Amino acid sequence: ALRNFHLDSVVKVYCHSTEPYFSMPWQVKRQYPSTSSGFIISGRRIMCNAHGVTYQSSVRVRKHGDAQKYVAKVLAVGHECDLAVLTVDDEKFWQNTTPLEFGPTPQLQDEVIVVGFPTGGDNISVTKGVVSRVDMTEYSHTGDYLLAIQIDAAINAGNSGGPTLSGDKVIGVAFETLNDAENIGYIIPNEVVQHFLDDLEKMRVDTLDFASLDSFTSLLKINLFVSI
């Protein structure tokens, strides 16, 4: 069941971005705002999507139930896997917060809950669904193919970066939906998330490599869903 600490650990990310002119590098495009979601993990860090903070010039975060926006800084970005890690220097932000824990990959038809701050309102949103598919999927942020979990819970603009929960554990990070389709959303599974975090711990974020995921994807799915 969803508990209060799950909601209190989810944040809304406010980003102002300035995209460069690649053909005219001495100029920059007009700054634009965007919002997405994130959630607190161990080590006083915030997990979110890379596309939510791309070309960022300023990032602020707001906790559920707290009107104050805190200045955040980007610790690492993995564009290939569409993940990023933020932190906040203000000690007040971390008061009464509980890091969310990662759990095992869900099986087909397992119930999941998506938490975040999608468009259509300013407060937190909770949607429910089930796991529909696990397969290699094109990540729209860069066009790379990595493992992803398809769910039928609603994922809308602003949900990106929010946690997807099964029981009391995070089983993935919401990151995109399929255009011209209904009830099809995608989350980044913990295998990809952990790969990113492991490289961050080893200080090798600039050389992220997910080639090995492709080689054991079939075996992984056989092991995970043999009971289905």
matplotlib code that plots the C-alpha trace (Angstrom):
import matplotlib.pyplot as plt

x = [0.0, 1.1, 2.3, 2.8, 6.6, 6.3, 4.5, 6.8, 9.8, 8.6, 9.5, 8.5, 11.5, 11.4, 14.0, 14.9, 16.9, 18.8, 19.4, 22.5, 22.7, 25.0, 25.4, 26.1, 27.7, 28.3, 24.5, 22.0, 18.2, 15.7, 15.4, 12.3, 10.8, 9.7, 8.6, 9.1, 9.2, 11.9, 12.3, 14.7, 17.1, 20.0, 23.0, 20.9, 20.3, 17.3, 16.7, 15.1, 15.2, 18.0, 15.6, 14.1, 17.3, 18.9, 20.6, 19.6, 20.6, 18.7, 17.0, 14.7, 12.8, 9.7, 8.6, 5.0, 3.2, 5.9, 5.5, 9.2, 11.3, 14.9, 17.9, 19.2, 22.4, 23.0, 25.5, 25.4, 23.5, 23.3, 21.7, 21.9, 19.7, 17.8, 18.7, 20.1, 20.9, 20.5, 21.2, 20.2, 22.6, 20.0, 19.7, 16.1, 15.1, 16.2, 14.3, 11.6, 12.5, 12.9, 14.9, 12.9, 14.4, 14.7, 13.1, 13.1, 11.8, 8.1, 6.5, 3.8, 0.4, 2.0, 0.2, 2.2, 1.7, 3.1, 3.6, 4.5, 3.5, 1.9, 0.4, -3.1, -2.5, 0.1, -0.4, 0.9, -0.8, -1.1, -2.2, -2.4, -1.9, -0.2, 3.0, 2.1, 5.5, 9.2, 11.3, 14.1, 12.7, 13.9, 14.5, 13.2, 15.7, 18.7, 17.3, 19.2, 17.7, 17.6, 15.5, 12.2, 9.0, 5.6, 2.7, -0.9, -0.9, -1.3, 2.0, 1.7, 4.0, 5.4, 5.4, 8.8, 11.3, 8.8, 8.9, 6.9, 6.2, 5.2, 4.4, 6.7, 9.7, 10.6, 10.7, 11.4, 11.5, 8.7, 10.1, 7.8, 4.6, 3.6, 2.0, -1.3, -1.9, -3.9, -2.8, 0.8, 3.6, 7.2, 9.4, 13.2, 13.7, 16.0, 18.6, 19.3, 19.0, 21.4, 23.9, 23.8, 24.2, 27.0, 28.9, 28.3, 29.8, 32.8, 33.0, 32.7, 29.5, 31.2, 31.8, 28.5, 28.1, 25.0, 26.1, 26.1, 22.4, 21.5, 23.4, 21.5, 18.1, 16.5, 18.0, 16.8, 13.3, 13.2, 14.4, 12.0, 8.8, 9.3, 6.2, 3.9]
y = [0.0, 3.5, 5.3, 9.0, 8.7, 7.6, 10.8, 12.9, 11.6, 12.6, 16.1, 18.4, 19.6, 23.1, 23.7, 26.7, 25.6, 27.4, 25.3, 26.2, 26.9, 24.2, 25.8, 29.2, 28.4, 32.1, 32.4, 30.7, 30.2, 31.8, 30.3, 28.2, 26.6, 23.0, 20.8, 17.1, 14.8, 13.2, 11.2, 11.1, 8.2, 7.3, 9.6, 12.8, 12.5, 13.0, 10.7, 12.2, 12.0, 13.5, 15.1, 17.0, 18.9, 19.0, 22.3, 23.5, 27.0, 26.7, 23.8, 24.0, 21.3, 21.4, 18.6, 17.4, 19.5, 22.2, 25.5, 26.4, 25.7, 24.7, 25.4, 22.1, 21.2, 18.4, 15.8, 13.5, 13.0, 9.8, 10.9, 7.4, 6.0, 9.2, 9.4, 12.2, 12.7, 16.0, 17.2, 20.1, 21.9, 23.4, 21.3, 22.2, 20.4, 17.0, 17.3, 14.6, 12.9, 9.2, 7.8, 5.4, 1.9, 0.0, -3.4, -6.4, -6.2, -6.9, -9.7, -9.5, -8.4, -7.1, -4.0, -0.8, 2.8, 5.8, 8.9, 12.3, 15.8, 15.6, 18.4, 19.4, 20.5, 21.5, 18.8, 15.3, 12.6, 8.9, 6.4, 2.7, 0.0, -3.3, -4.4, -5.2, -6.0, -6.0, -5.5, -3.5, -0.1, 3.0, 5.8, 8.9, 11.2, 9.8, 7.1, 4.3, 0.9, -0.3, -2.4, -0.8, -1.9, -1.1, -0.4, 0.7, 3.3, 6.9, 8.6, 12.2, 15.2, 16.1, 12.5, 11.9, 11.1, 10.1, 6.7, 3.7, 1.5, -2.1, -2.6, -0.3, -0.5, 1.5, -0.8, 1.9, 5.5, 6.9, 8.5, 8.4, 7.5, 6.3, 8.9, 8.0, 5.2, 4.7, 3.4, 2.8, 4.2, 3.2, 3.1, 2.6, -0.6, -1.0, -2.9, 0.2, 2.5, 0.5, 0.4, 4.1, 4.5, 1.9, 4.0, 7.1, 5.4, 4.5, 8.1, 6.8, 8.6, 10.1, 6.6, 5.0, 1.8, -0.3, -2.6, -5.5, -5.1, -6.2, -9.5, -10.8, -9.2, -12.5, -14.5, -11.9, -12.0, -15.8, -15.8, -13.2, -14.5, -18.2, -18.6, -16.6]
z = [0.0, -0.7, 2.4, 3.3, 3.1, -0.5, -1.4, 0.7, -1.1, -4.6, -5.8, -8.6, -10.7, -12.1, -14.8, -17.0, -20.0, -22.7, -25.8, -27.8, -31.5, -32.7, -36.1, -34.5, -31.2, -30.3, -30.0, -27.7, -28.1, -25.8, -22.3, -21.7, -18.5, -18.0, -15.1, -14.4, -11.4, -9.3, -6.1, -3.2, -3.0, -0.7, -0.2, -0.2, -3.9, -6.2, -9.2, -12.2, -16.0, -18.1, -20.6, -17.7, -17.0, -20.4, -21.2, -17.7, -16.6, -13.3, -11.4, -8.4, -6.6, -4.4, -2.1, -1.8, 0.8, 0.9, -1.0, -1.0, -4.0, -3.3, -5.5, -6.8, -8.7, -11.2, -10.0, -13.0, -16.3, -18.4, -21.7, -23.1, -20.3, -19.8, -16.1, -13.9, -10.3, -8.4, -4.9, -2.7, -0.4, 1.9, 5.0, 5.5, 2.3, 3.8, 7.0, 7.4, 4.2, 3.6, 0.7, -1.5, -1.9, -5.1, -5.4, -7.8, -11.4, -11.5, -13.4, -16.0, -14.7, -11.4, -10.2, -10.2, -9.0, -10.8, -8.6, -10.0, -11.0, -14.4, -16.4, -15.5, -11.9, -9.4, -6.8, -6.7, -8.8, -8.3, -11.1, -11.1, -13.7, -14.4, -16.2, -19.8, -21.4, -20.9, -24.0, -25.7, -26.5, -28.2, -25.7, -27.3, -25.6, -27.6, -29.9, -28.1, -27.5, -23.9, -21.7, -20.7, -18.9, -20.6, -18.2, -18.7, -16.0, -17.2, -17.8, -19.0, -19.5, -16.1, -14.8, -16.3, -13.6, -11.0, -9.3, -10.2, -7.2, -6.6, -3.0, -1.0, -3.4, -6.6, -9.6, -12.2, -13.3, -15.5, -18.7, -21.7, -23.3, -26.8, -29.1, -30.8, -28.4, -25.2, -21.9, -23.0, -20.8, -20.3, -17.3, -17.0, -15.1, -12.1, -14.1, -16.1, -13.1, -11.1, -14.0, -14.0, -10.2, -10.2, -12.8, -10.7, -7.7, -9.7, -11.1, -14.7, -15.7, -18.7, -20.1, -19.5, -21.5, -21.8, -24.5, -22.1, -21.5, -25.0, -24.7, -21.8, -22.3, -23.6, -20.7, -18.2, -19.5, -19.4, -15.8, -14.8, -16.4, -16.5, -14.2, -16.5]

ax = plt.figure().add_subplot(projection="3d")
ax.plot(x, y, z, "-o")
ax.set_aspect("equal")
plt.show()
